[in-house]
Amino acid sequence: MPKQRLRELVSNLHEELERTPEVDAEGRELLRELTGDIEELVGHDSPPAKSRETAADQVETAAVRLEAEHPRLAGILNEIVDALGRLGI
């Protein structure tokens, strides 16, 4: 169930990103890379510890970066960080 929730959150992030044209190209690329990394981690039964730490840190950093201008995107990213934690990622 937690992996399914994480997939739903990544899908929600993609949808929200499409509805938020104000995100600059750098921010869009960052979010696309993060979601790709997350999807890759979710696909493995036991991702490497380094990948887990990096993914969670990167998502959290992106959430902080977007918090002021795009709170909905930041909120989804924070939910993703929580879901990663519940999965031990």
N, C-alpha and C positions, 0 to 999 in steps of 0.2 A: 504493500500500500504506500509506503513512503516514497518509493521510486516513482510510482504513478503520480503522486502529488507533485513531485519535483518536475516530472514531464509536463504536467498541467501548468505549473508556474512558468516554465520556460516558454510554453506556448502562449501564455498570457503576456509574457514579456515581449514576445515577437509581435503580438497583436497591438499592444500598447505602443510599441515603438513605431508601428505603421501609422497609428493615430496621432503621433506626436512629431510633426514635421520640423519643429524648432530645434530638435537635437542636431548638433553639428556633425559633420562627416566623421570627425575623430571619435566622438561619442558613439555614433552608430557602429563604427568599425569595432570599437572596444566591446560593445554589447554583443555584437555578432560573434566575436572571438570567444567571449566568455560563455555564451550559450553553447557554442560548439564544444568547448572544453568540458562543460557540464554534461552535455549529452554523451560525450565520450566516456567520462567517469561513470555515469549511470549505467552504461553498457557493460562495464567490467564488474565481475563479482568481487574483486579485491584490488582496487586501484592502488598504485604505489603511494606511500605516505607523503612523499614530496609533492605529488600531484594534488593530493587532498588538501594539504596546507596552502598550496599556491592558489588553487581554485577558490577556496573560501576567502582567502585574503584579497584576491582580485575582485571578487564579487562585492565584498564589503567596501573596498576602495571605490569601486564604481558607484555604489549606493551613496557614499558620502559626497562624491563629486556631483551627483545629479540631484541631491536632496533639495537644494534651494530652488532650482529652476524647473525640475520635473519630479515633484513629490510622488506621483503615482508610479513612475518607473522605479524610483528609489524604494518605495514600499514593496514592490514586487521583488526587487533585488534582496531586500532584507528578509522577505519570506523564503527566498531561495537559500540564503545563508542559514536560516533556521532549519530548512529541510535537509540541507547538506549535513548539518550537525546531527540531526536525527538519524541519518544514514551512516554516520561515522566518517563522513567525507570532509 
